[in-house]
Amino acid sequence: MGGLTYTMLDTTNLSTAEMYGNVLCELGEHHPEIVGLSADLAKSTKIGLFANKFPDRFFNTGIAEQNMFSIASGMAKCGLVPFVSTFAIFTSMRALDQVHTDICYQNLNVKMIATHAGLSFGQAGTTHHCTEDIAIMRSMANLKVIVPADGIETANAVVGAYETDGPVYIRINRGFDQKVYENTDYDFQIGKAHQLMDGNDLTIIACGSCVYQAIEAAKILSSVDGLKARVLDMHTIKPIDREAILKAVHETRRIITVEDHNVIGGLGSAVGEVIVESGKGCAFRKLGIPDTFSIIGLHEDLMAYYEIDTNGIVENVRKLIGLEFEEDEDWEDEV
Amino acid sequence: MATRENIYANKIFLNAVLPLVKIIIESNEIMAKKFKNKNGIVGISAKDPDGKVGTHYIIENGNFTVIKGPNEKCDLELEFKSIPALNNFFAGTSKKLPKIKGWYHVGLLTATLSVLMYMAKLLGATTPPEKADEKDLVVKLYFSLLAAGISQLNKSGHPAISKWAKRSPDRVFAWKVTDKPELSSYIRVKAGKSKAARGEYKRSKPFFTMRFDTTDSALGTLLGIDDMIEATVTEKLIMEGAPEFGAQLGEYMLLVGSYAKGS
């Protein structure tokens, strides 16, 4: 985790944004209609790799995000496939009107790769944390919202976004994410959750960097508590995988969601909506940033503070398991 | 004086085996006919220095209600002189008849003895019955006996089973035959508590299900004709859930069986 300061180990595992940059370069080689745009953040968002390779197909709009998204919509109208990269906070808030009206309303083929999402820009502070974007972006009609678990999944998401017509929002972190996937050769499909561990005691549904934490938590719960947790990587928040959620309701009866995002409107809310609409009952808990502006600190410390790290998930699962939800708690009338 | 082992076996006979009479009455027309329009309280009990133990049936117009514990107001009572005597009789290792109180209720007595003997015949069978409905009935009885038996051993403080139950979060373990939900039974276990029930658990998918593909496959395993591992390999038996729980459940099934057979 941490920032972009390389260690020897890190250099073998490219940061998530670098994976994006490299995949975009590969796509760019085969698809000349792909263009890149950034608002003076090419280096930080790693679209700079594309800019270096295809200088004639890259456009730096300067610190003018709203203009950038409008330009991207015009390019898409002309048949180009713009990949637009800036920080998540600028994509989902500063330029929201342009995203809403110029891109989503017209259902244009613009791919927004928003970096430095959630609490991943830890030390930069509250103004640069972006814990509202999933809620905002999933309410935009026509827009698909993807939150990859790590660099490998980001690679799949970028390719998937290119192959999908219409606007797509991909939310990634600053710096290195813990590795969840060894390679891209697994069944990644936009709109389909990926099951990483099976279990029938409860389901942990996570997205982004919380997926790795969920897997680690499930291992502890198995070895210490004897609990079998199913772990779902819900990389696509919209359209959400209703089938996987309803299967989890039926088969595990308890669901806990984990996200590096405000608990209002994000993954937890999306999962909760499916459960409520189904009319089925289950014990349910949402982990994320509460209804507050986040504090400042290193990403991993903030994850611990808001209980979306391994220990936080373990503790909350233990509370969830103790919840009563059966109608019949008379243990003696069994004859 | 009854030993701990005697008490575990006794709990199984009183609270897991004897309640099966209700299933037989509800499933078998000939047996149901014997109780038609009959009323009364029938008890089966054993004397013990710590107090009398037993189970009794309240019969109202042929309908059975099974109640745990003895009843002082029985119209008919089969009273054994001790817990081991009751255990040995029901395990088939002794033919020593109990004291029959209220023997003059001849109709109730003959009907009760008939159903008990029929149950003993079904549970004591070493080969599957020929008739399809009787096959189903045996499986239903066994499933119910296993669920109730494991729960009873937990409630009686059996060391292995109570340790298992104590560590368990809220989980349901079920026995089923594909396409025959009416034969199902399950046990719910939660932090040391347990509850056996008949039928399907509908609140959610059980944590673990031991599912047989046919009634014959179920009988093969339950009567000890088929090897459980082989049945699993050939998919006569499908373990739905983590395999380690299948092994655990199999172990507890054998334990209940050993108490019920007096071995």
Interface residues (C-beta under 8 A of the other chain):
Chain A: G199 N200 D201 D225 G226 L227 K228 V249 H250 E251 T252 R253 C282 I321 E326 D330 W331 D333 E334 V335
Chain B: N15 P19 V66 I67 K68 A148 S151 R167 S168 P169 D170 R171 R188 K193 S194 K195 A196 A197 R203 S204 K205 P206 F207 F208 G241 A242
